[in-house]
């Protein structure tokens, strides 16, 4: 079974205003837990990232 890839782009900078990484748009909890998440949980995170981009791009 293939694992869902991480959205990490190696630009780790947390936005203190909304709690999202400016590189991958995940929260610290999502980043820390990534390796333990199921593929379904990872896909759920991925589905939320596009909506976070306008909020995180500051």
LUMLUMDREN-2810 file (N, C-alpha, C; in Angstrom, 1 decimal):
<atoms>
<atom><aa>X</aa><ch>A</ch><at>N</at><xx>0.8</xx><yy>-1.2</yy><zz>0.0</zz></atom>
<atom><aa>X</aa><ch>A</ch><at>CA</at><xx>0.0</xx><yy>0.0</yy><zz>0.0</zz></atom>
<atom><aa>X</aa><ch>A</ch><at>C</at><xx>0.9</xx><yy>1.2</yy><zz>0.0</zz></atom>
<atom><aa>X</aa><ch>A</ch><at>N</at><xx>0.6</xx><yy>2.2</yy><zz>-0.8</zz></atom>
<atom><aa>X</aa><ch>A</ch><at>CA</at><xx>1.3</xx><yy>3.4</yy><zz>-0.9</zz></atom>
<atom><aa>X</aa><ch>A</ch><at>C</at><xx>0.9</xx><yy>4.4</yy><zz>0.1</zz></atom>
<atom><aa>X</aa><ch>A</ch><at>N</at><xx>1.9</xx><yy>5.1</yy><zz>0.7</zz></atom>
<atom><aa>X</aa><ch>A</ch><at>CA</at><xx>1.6</xx><yy>6.1</yy><zz>1.8</zz></atom>
<atom><aa>X</aa><ch>A</ch><at>C</at><xx>1.3</xx><yy>7.4</yy><zz>1.1</zz></atom>
<atom><aa>X</aa><ch>A</ch><at>N</at><xx>0.4</xx><yy>8.2</yy><zz>1.7</zz></atom>
<atom><aa>X</aa><ch>A</ch><at>CA</at><xx>0.1</xx><yy>9.5</yy><zz>1.2</zz></atom>
<atom><aa>X</aa><ch>A</ch><at>C</at><xx>1.3</xx><yy>10.4</yy><zz>1.5</zz></atom>
<atom><aa>X</aa><ch>A</ch><at>N</at><xx>1.9</xx><yy>11.1</yy><zz>0.5</zz></atom>
<atom><aa>X</aa><ch>A</ch><at>CA</at><xx>3.1</xx><yy>11.9</yy><zz>0.8</zz></atom>
<atom><aa>X</aa><ch>A</ch><at>C</at><xx>2.8</xx><yy>13.1</yy><zz>1.6</zz></atom>
<atom><aa>X</aa><ch>A</ch><at>N</at><xx>3.8</xx><yy>13.6</yy><zz>2.3</zz></atom>
<atom><aa>X</aa><ch>A</ch><at>CA</at><xx>3.7</xx><yy>14.8</yy><zz>3.1</zz></atom>
<atom><aa>X</aa><ch>A</ch><at>C</at><xx>3.6</xx><yy>16.0</yy><zz>2.2</zz></atom>
<atom><aa>X</aa><ch>A</ch><at>N</at><xx>2.9</xx><yy>17.1</yy><zz>2.6</zz></atom>
<atom><aa>X</aa><ch>A</ch><at>CA</at><xx>2.9</xx><yy>18.3</yy><zz>1.8</zz></atom>
<atom><aa>X</aa><ch>A</ch><at>C</at><xx>4.1</xx><yy>19.2</yy><zz>2.1</zz></atom>
<atom><aa>X</aa><ch>A</ch><at>N</at><xx>5.0</xx><yy>18.8</yy><zz>3.0</zz></atom>
<atom><aa>X</aa><ch>A</ch><at>CA</at><xx>6.1</xx><yy>19.6</yy><zz>3.4</zz></atom>
<atom><aa>X</aa><ch>A</ch><at>C</at><xx>7.0</xx><yy>20.0</yy><zz>2.2</zz></atom>
<atom><aa>X</aa><ch>A</ch><at>N</at><xx>7.3</xx><yy>21.3</yy><zz>2.1</zz></atom>
<atom><aa>X</aa><ch>A</ch><at>CA</at><xx>8.2</xx><yy>21.7</yy><zz>1.1</zz></atom>
<atom><aa>X</aa><ch>A</ch><at>C</at><xx>9.5</xx><yy>22.3</yy><zz>1.7</zz></atom>
<atom><aa>X</aa><ch>A</ch><at>N</at><xx>9.8</xx><yy>21.9</yy><zz>2.9</zz></atom>
<atom><aa>X</aa><ch>A</ch><at>CA</at><xx>11.0</xx><yy>22.3</yy><zz>3.6</zz></atom>
<atom><aa>X</aa><ch>A</ch><at>C</at><xx>11.2</xx><yy>23.8</yy><zz>3.8</zz></atom>
<atom><aa>X</aa><ch>A</ch><at>N</at><xx>10.1</xx><yy>24.4</yy><zz>4.0</zz></atom>
<atom><aa>X</aa><ch>A</ch><at>CA</at><xx>10.1</xx><yy>25.9</yy><zz>4.3</zz></atom>
<atom><aa>X</aa><ch>A</ch><at>C</at><xx>9.2</xx><yy>26.0</yy><zz>5.6</zz></atom>
<atom><aa>X</aa><ch>A</ch><at>N</at><xx>9.7</xx><yy>25.8</yy><zz>6.7</zz></atom>
<atom><aa>X</aa><ch>A</ch><at>CA</at><xx>9.0</xx><yy>25.7</yy><zz>8.0</zz></atom>
<atom><aa>X</aa><ch>A</ch><at>C</at><xx>9.0</xx><yy>27.1</yy><zz>8.6</zz></atom>
<atom><aa>X</aa><ch>A</ch><at>N</at><xx>7.8</xx><yy>27.7</yy><zz>8.6</zz></atom>
<atom><aa>X</aa><ch>A</ch><at>CA</at><xx>7.7</xx><yy>29.0</yy><zz>9.2</zz></atom>
<atom><aa>X</aa><ch>A</ch><at>C</at><xx>6.2</xx><yy>29.1</yy><zz>9.7</zz></atom>
<atom><aa>X</aa><ch>A</ch><at>N</at><xx>6.0</xx><yy>29.1</yy><zz>11.0</zz></atom>
<atom><aa>X</aa><ch>A</ch><at>CA</at><xx>4.7</xx><yy>29.1</yy><zz>11.5</zz></atom>
<atom><aa>X</aa><ch>A</ch><at>C</at><xx>4.1</xx><yy>30.5</yy><zz>11.6</zz></atom>
<atom><aa>X</aa><ch>A</ch><at>N</at><xx>2.9</xx><yy>30.7</yy><zz>11.0</zz></atom>
<atom><aa>X</aa><ch>A</ch><at>CA</at><xx>2.3</xx><yy>32.0</yy><zz>11.1</zz></atom>
<atom><aa>X</aa><ch>A</ch><at>C</at><xx>1.6</xx><yy>32.1</yy><zz>12.5</zz></atom>
<atom><aa>X</aa><ch>A</ch><at>N</at><xx>2.0</xx><yy>33.0</yy><zz>13.3</zz></atom>
<atom><aa>X</aa><ch>A</ch><at>CA</at><xx>1.4</xx><yy>33.1</yy><zz>14.7</zz></atom>
<atom><aa>X</aa><ch>A</ch><at>C</at><xx>0.0</xx><yy>33.6</yy><zz>14.7</zz></atom>
<atom><aa>X</aa><ch>A</ch><at>N</at><xx>-0.5</xx><yy>34.2</yy><zz>13.6</zz></atom>
<atom><aa>X</aa><ch>A</ch><at>CA</at><xx>-1.8</xx><yy>34.7</yy><zz>13.5</zz></atom>
<atom><aa>X</aa><ch>A</ch><at>C</at><xx>-2.9</xx><yy>33.6</yy><zz>13.3</zz></atom>
<atom><aa>X</aa><ch>A</ch><at>N</at><xx>-2.5</xx><yy>32.6</yy><zz>12.6</zz></atom>
<atom><aa>X</aa><ch>A</ch><at>CA</at><xx>-3.5</xx><yy>31.5</yy><zz>12.3</zz></atom>
<atom><aa>X</aa><ch>A</ch><at>C</at><xx>-3.0</xx><yy>30.1</yy><zz>12.7</zz></atom>
<atom><aa>X</aa><ch>A</ch><at>N</at><xx>-1.7</xx><yy>30.0</yy><zz>13.0</zz></atom>
<atom><aa>X</aa><ch>A</ch><at>CA</at><xx>-1.2</xx><yy>28.7</yy><zz>13.5</zz></atom>
<atom><aa>X</aa><ch>A</ch><at>C</at><xx>-0.8</xx><yy>27.7</yy><zz>12.3</zz></atom>
<atom><aa>X</aa><ch>A</ch><at>N</at><xx>-0.8</xx><yy>28.2</yy><zz>11.1</zz></atom>
<atom><aa>X</aa><ch>A</ch><at>CA</at><xx>-0.5</xx><yy>27.4</yy><zz>9.9</zz></atom>
<atom><aa>X</aa><ch>A</ch><at>C</at><xx>1.0</xx><yy>27.6</yy><zz>9.5</zz></atom>
<atom><aa>X</aa><ch>A</ch><at>N</at><xx>1.6</xx><yy>26.6</yy><zz>9.1</zz></atom>
<atom><aa>X</aa><ch>A</ch><at>CA</at><xx>2.9</xx><yy>26.7</yy><zz>8.5</zz></atom>
<atom><aa>X</aa><ch>A</ch><at>C</at><xx>2.8</xx><yy>27.4</yy><zz>7.1</zz></atom>
<atom><aa>X</aa><ch>A</ch><at>N</at><xx>3.7</xx><yy>28.4</yy><zz>6.9</zz></atom>
<atom><aa>X</aa><ch>A</ch><at>CA</at><xx>3.6</xx><yy>29.2</yy><zz>5.6</zz></atom>
<atom><aa>X</aa><ch>A</ch><at>C</at><xx>4.1</xx><yy>28.3</yy><zz>4.5</zz></atom>
<atom><aa>X</aa><ch>A</ch><at>N</at><xx>4.7</xx><yy>27.2</yy><zz>4.7</zz></atom>
<atom><aa>X</aa><ch>A</ch><at>CA</at><xx>5.2</xx><yy>26.4</yy><zz>3.6</zz></atom>
<atom><aa>X</aa><ch>A</ch><at>C</at><xx>4.2</xx><yy>25.3</yy><zz>3.2</zz></atom>
<atom><aa>X</aa><ch>A</ch><at>N</at><xx>3.6</xx><yy>24.6</yy><zz>4.2</zz></atom>
<atom><aa>X</aa><ch>A</ch><at>CA</at><xx>2.7</xx><yy>23.5</yy><zz>3.8</zz></atom>
<atom><aa>X</aa><ch>A</ch><at>C</at><xx>1.3</xx><yy>23.7</yy><zz>4.3</zz></atom>
<atom><aa>X</aa><ch>A</ch><at>N</at><xx>1.1</xx><yy>24.7</yy><zz>5.1</zz></atom>
<atom><aa>X</aa><ch>A</ch><at>CA</at><xx>-0.3</xx><yy>25.1</yy><zz>5.6</zz></atom>
<atom><aa>X</aa><ch>A</ch><at>C</at><xx>-0.9</xx><yy>24.1</yy><zz>6.6</zz></atom>
<atom><aa>X</aa><ch>A</ch><at>N</at><xx>0.0</xx><yy>23.3</yy><zz>7.2</zz></atom>
<atom><aa>X</aa><ch>A</ch><at>CA</at><xx>-0.5</xx><yy>22.4</yy><zz>8.3</zz></atom>
<atom><aa>X</aa><ch>A</ch><at>C</at><xx>-0.3</xx><yy>23.1</yy><zz>9.6</zz></atom>
<atom><aa>X</aa><ch>A</ch><at>N</at><xx>-1.0</xx><yy>22.6</yy><zz>10.6</zz></atom>
<atom><aa>X</aa><ch>A</ch><at>CA</at><xx>-0.8</xx><yy>23.0</yy><zz>12.0</zz></atom>
<atom><aa>X</aa><ch>A</ch><at>C</at><xx>0.4</xx><yy>22.2</yy><zz>12.6</zz></atom>
<atom><aa>X</aa><ch>A</ch><at>N</at><xx>0.9</xx><yy>22.7</yy><zz>13.7</zz></atom>
<atom><aa>X</aa><ch>A</ch><at>CA</at><xx>2.0</xx><yy>22.0</yy><zz>14.4</zz></atom>
<atom><aa>X</aa><ch>A</ch><at>C</at><xx>1.5</xx><yy>20.6</yy><zz>14.8</zz></atom>
<atom><aa>X</aa><ch>A</ch><at>N</at><xx>0.3</xx><yy>20.4</yy><zz>15.2</zz></atom>
<atom><aa>X</aa><ch>A</ch><at>CA</at><xx>-0.2</xx><yy>19.1</yy><zz>15.6</zz></atom>
<atom><aa>X</aa><ch>A</ch><at>C</at><xx>-0.2</xx><yy>18.2</yy><zz>14.3</zz></atom>
<atom><aa>X</aa><ch>A</ch><at>N</at><xx>-0.7</xx><yy>18.7</yy><zz>13.2</zz></atom>
<atom><aa>X</aa><ch>A</ch><at>CA</at><xx>-0.7</xx><yy>17.9</yy><zz>12.0</zz></atom>
<atom><aa>X</aa><ch>A</ch><at>C</at><xx>0.7</xx><yy>17.5</yy><zz>11.5</zz></atom>
<atom><aa>X</aa><ch>A</ch><at>N</at><xx>1.6</xx><yy>18.4</yy><zz>11.7</zz></atom>
<atom><aa>X</aa><ch>A</ch><at>CA</at><xx>3.0</xx><yy>18.1</yy><zz>11.3</zz></atom>
<atom><aa>X</aa><ch>A</ch><at>C</at><xx>3.6</xx><yy>17.1</yy><zz>12.2</zz></atom>
<atom><aa>X</aa><ch>A</ch><at>N</at><xx>3.4</xx><yy>17.2</yy><zz>13.5</zz></atom>
<atom><aa>X</aa><ch>A</ch><at>CA</at><xx>4.0</xx><yy>16.3</yy><zz>14.5</zz></atom>
<atom><aa>X</aa><ch>A</ch><at>C</at><xx>3.4</xx><yy>14.9</yy><zz>14.4</zz></atom>
<atom><aa>X</aa><ch>A</ch><at>N</at><xx>2.1</xx><yy>14.9</yy><zz>14.1</zz></atom>
<atom><aa>X</aa><ch>A</ch><at>CA</at><xx>1.4</xx><yy>13.6</yy><zz>14.0</zz></atom>
<atom><aa>X</aa><ch>A</ch><at>C</at><xx>1.4</xx><yy>12.9</yy><zz>12.7</zz></atom>
<atom><aa>X</aa><ch>A</ch><at>N</at><xx>1.9</xx><yy>13.5</yy><zz>11.7</zz></atom>
<atom><aa>X</aa><ch>A</ch><at>CA</at><xx>1.8</xx><yy>13.1</yy><zz>10.3</zz></atom>
<atom><aa>X</aa><ch>A</ch><at>C</at><xx>2.2</xx><yy>11.6</yy><zz>10.1</zz></atom>
<atom><aa>X</aa><ch>A</ch><at>N</at><xx>3.3</xx><yy>11.2</yy><zz>10.7</zz></atom>
<atom><aa>X</aa><ch>A</ch><at>CA</at><xx>3.8</xx><yy>9.8</yy><zz>10.5</zz></atom>
<atom><aa>X</aa><ch>A</ch><at>C</at><xx>2.9</xx><yy>8.8</yy><zz>11.2</zz></atom>
<atom><aa>X</aa><ch>A</ch><at>N</at><xx>2.0</xx><yy>9.2</yy><zz>12.1</zz></atom>
<atom><aa>X</aa><ch>A</ch><at>CA</at><xx>1.1</xx><yy>8.3</yy><zz>12.8</zz></atom>
<atom><aa>X</aa><ch>A</ch><at>C</at><xx>-0.3</xx><yy>8.3</yy><zz>12.2</zz></atom>
<atom><aa>X</aa><ch>A</ch><at>N</at><xx>-0.6</xx><yy>9.2</yy><zz>11.3</zz></atom>
<atom><aa>X</aa><ch>A</ch><at>CA</at><xx>-1.9</xx><yy>9.3</yy><zz>10.7</zz></atom>
<atom><aa>X</aa><ch>A</ch><at>C</at><xx>-2.1</xx><yy>8.2</yy><zz>9.7</zz></atom>
<atom><aa>X</aa><ch>A</ch><at>N</at><xx>-3.4</xx><yy>7.8</yy><zz>9.6</zz></atom>
<atom><aa>X</aa><ch>A</ch><at>CA</at><xx>-3.7</xx><yy>6.8</yy><zz>8.5</zz></atom>
<atom><aa>X</aa><ch>A</ch><at>C</at><xx>-3.8</xx><yy>7.5</yy><zz>7.2</zz></atom>
<atom><aa>X</aa><ch>A</ch><at>N</at><xx>-3.8</xx><yy>6.8</yy><zz>6.1</zz></atom>
<atom><aa>X</aa><ch>A</ch><at>CA</at><xx>-3.9</xx><yy>7.4</yy><zz>4.8</zz></atom>
<atom><aa>X</aa><ch>A</ch><at>C</at><xx>-5.2</xx><yy>8.3</yy><zz>4.7</zz></atom>
<atom><aa>X</aa><ch>A</ch><at>N</at><xx>-6.3</xx><yy>7.8</yy><zz>5.2</zz></atom>
<atom><aa>X</aa><ch>A</ch><at>CA</at><xx>-7.5</xx><yy>8.5</yy><zz>5.2</zz></atom>
<atom><aa>X</aa><ch>A</ch><at>C</at><xx>-7.4</xx><yy>9.9</yy><zz>5.9</zz></atom>
<atom><aa>X</aa><ch>A</ch><at>N</at><xx>-6.7</xx><yy>9.8</yy><zz>7.1</zz></atom>
<atom><aa>X</aa><ch>A</ch><at>CA</at><xx>-6.5</xx><yy>11.1</yy><zz>7.8</zz></atom>
<atom><aa>X</aa><ch>A</ch><at>C</at><xx>-5.6</xx><yy>12.0</yy><zz>7.1</zz></atom>
<atom><aa>X</aa><ch>A</ch><at>N</at><xx>-4.6</xx><yy>11.5</yy><zz>6.4</zz></atom>
<atom><aa>X</aa><ch>A</ch><at>CA</at><xx>-3.7</xx><yy>12.3</yy><zz>5.7</zz></atom>
<atom><aa>X</aa><ch>A</ch><at>C</at><xx>-4.4</xx><yy>13.0</yy><zz>4.5</zz></atom>
<atom><aa>X</aa><ch>A</ch><at>N</at><xx>-5.2</xx><yy>12.2</yy><zz>3.8</zz></atom>
<atom><aa>X</aa><ch>A</ch><at>CA</at><xx>-6.0</xx><yy>12.8</yy><zz>2.7</zz></atom>
<atom><aa>X</aa><ch>A</ch><at>C</at><xx>-7.0</xx><yy>13.9</yy><zz>3.2</zz></atom>
<atom><aa>X</aa><ch>A</ch><at>N</at><xx>-7.5</xx><yy>13.7</yy><zz>4.4</zz></atom>
<atom><aa>X</aa><ch>A</ch><at>CA</at><xx>-8.4</xx><yy>14.7</yy><zz>5.0</zz></atom>
<atom><aa>X</aa><ch>A</ch><at>C</at><xx>-7.6</xx><yy>16.0</yy><zz>5.2</zz></atom>
<atom><aa>X</aa><ch>A</ch><at>N</at><xx>-6.4</xx><yy>15.9</yy><zz>5.7</zz></atom>
<atom><aa>X</aa><ch>A</ch><at>CA</at><xx>-5.5</xx><yy>17.1</yy><zz>5.9</zz></atom>
<atom><aa>X</aa><ch>A</ch><at>C</at><xx>-5.3</xx><yy>17.7</yy><zz>4.6</zz></atom>
<atom><aa>X</aa><ch>A</ch><at>N</at><xx>-4.9</xx><yy>16.9</yy><zz>3.6</zz></atom>
<atom><aa>X</aa><ch>A</ch><at>CA</at><xx>-4.6</xx><yy>17.5</yy><zz>2.2</zz></atom>
<atom><aa>X</aa><ch>A</ch><at>C</at><xx>-5.8</xx><yy>18.2</yy><zz>1.7</zz></atom>
<atom><aa>X</aa><ch>A</ch><at>N</at><xx>-7.0</xx><yy>17.7</yy><zz>1.9</zz></atom>
<atom><aa>X</aa><ch>A</ch><at>CA</at><xx>-8.2</xx><yy>18.4</yy><zz>1.4</zz></atom>
<atom><aa>X</aa><ch>A</ch><at>C</at><xx>-8.4</xx><yy>19.7</yy><zz>2.0</zz></atom>
<atom><aa>X</aa><ch>A</ch><at>N</at><xx>-7.9</xx><yy>20.0</yy><zz>3.2</zz></atom>
<atom><aa>X</aa><ch>A</ch><at>CA</at><xx>-8.1</xx><yy>21.3</yy><zz>3.9</zz></atom>
<atom><aa>X</aa><ch>A</ch><at>C</at><xx>-7.0</xx><yy>22.3</yy><zz>3.5</zz></atom>
<atom><aa>X</aa><ch>A</ch><at>N</at><xx>-5.9</xx><yy>21.9</yy><zz>2.9</zz></atom>
<atom><aa>X</aa><ch>A</ch><at>CA</at><xx>-4.8</xx><yy>22.8</yy><zz>2.7</zz></atom>
<atom><aa>X</aa><ch>A</ch><at>C</at><xx>-5.1</xx><yy>23.9</yy><zz>1.7</zz></atom>
<atom><aa>X</aa><ch>A</ch><at>N</at><xx>-5.7</xx><yy>23.6</yy><zz>0.6</zz></atom>
<atom><aa>X</aa><ch>A</ch><at>CA</at><xx>-6.0</xx><yy>24.6</yy><zz>-0.4</zz></atom>
<atom><aa>X</aa><ch>A</ch><at>C</at><xx>-6.9</xx><yy>25.8</yy><zz>0.2</zz></atom>
<atom><aa>X</aa><ch>A</ch><at>N</at><xx>-7.8</xx><yy>25.4</yy><zz>1.1</zz></atom>
<atom><aa>X</aa><ch>A</ch><at>CA</at><xx>-8.6</xx><yy>26.5</yy><zz>1.8</zz></atom>
<atom><aa>X</aa><ch>A</ch><at>C</at><xx>-7.8</xx><yy>27.3</yy><zz>2.8</zz></atom>
<atom><aa>X</aa><ch>A</ch><at>N</at><xx>-6.7</xx><yy>26.8</yy><zz>3.3</zz></atom>
<atom><aa>X</aa><ch>A</ch><at>CA</at><xx>-5.9</xx><yy>27.5</yy><zz>4.2</zz></atom>
<atom><aa>X</aa><ch>A</ch><at>C</at><xx>-4.9</xx><yy>28.5</yy><zz>3.6</zz></atom>
<atom><aa>X</aa><ch>A</ch><at>N</at><xx>-4.6</xx><yy>28.2</yy><zz>2.3</zz></atom>
<atom><aa>X</aa><ch>A</ch><at>CA</at><xx>-3.6</xx><yy>29.1</yy><zz>1.7</zz></atom>
<atom><aa>X</aa><ch>A</ch><at>C</at><xx>-3.9</xx><yy>30.6</yy><zz>1.7</zz></atom>
<atom><aa>X</aa><ch>A</ch><at>N</at><xx>-5.0</xx><yy>31.0</yy><zz>1.3</zz></atom>
<atom><aa>X</aa><ch>A</ch><at>CA</at><xx>-5.3</xx><yy>32.5</yy><zz>1.4</zz></atom>
<atom><aa>X</aa><ch>A</ch><at>C</at><xx>-5.2</xx><yy>33.0</yy><zz>2.8</zz></atom>
<atom><aa>X</aa><ch>A</ch><at>N</at><xx>-5.5</xx><yy>32.2</yy><zz>3.8</zz></atom>
<atom><aa>X</aa><ch>A</ch><at>CA</at><xx>-5.5</xx><yy>32.6</yy><zz>5.2</zz></atom>
<atom><aa>X</aa><ch>A</ch><at>C</at><xx>-4.0</xx><yy>32.7</yy><zz>5.6</zz></atom>
<atom><aa>X</aa><ch>A</ch><at>N</at><xx>-3.2</xx><yy>31.8</yy><zz>5.1</zz></atom>
<atom><aa>X</aa><ch>A</ch><at>CA</at><xx>-1.8</xx><yy>31.7</yy><zz>5.6</zz></atom>
<atom><aa>X</aa><ch>A</ch><at>C</at><xx>-0.8</xx><yy>32.6</yy><zz>4.9</zz></atom>
<atom><aa>X</aa><ch>A</ch><at>N</at><xx>-1.2</xx><yy>33.0</yy><zz>3.7</zz></atom>
<atom><aa>X</aa><ch>A</ch><at>CA</at><xx>-0.3</xx><yy>33.8</yy><zz>2.9</zz></atom>
<atom><aa>X</aa><ch>A</ch><at>C</at><xx>-0.2</xx><yy>35.3</yy><zz>3.3</zz></atom>
<atom><aa>X</aa><ch>A</ch><at>N</at><xx>0.6</xx><yy>35.5</yy><zz>4.3</zz></atom>
<atom><aa>X</aa><ch>A</ch><at>CA</at><xx>0.7</xx><yy>36.9</yy><zz>4.9</zz></atom>
<atom><aa>X</aa><ch>A</ch><at>C</at><xx>2.2</xx><yy>37.2</yy><zz>5.1</zz></atom>
</atoms>
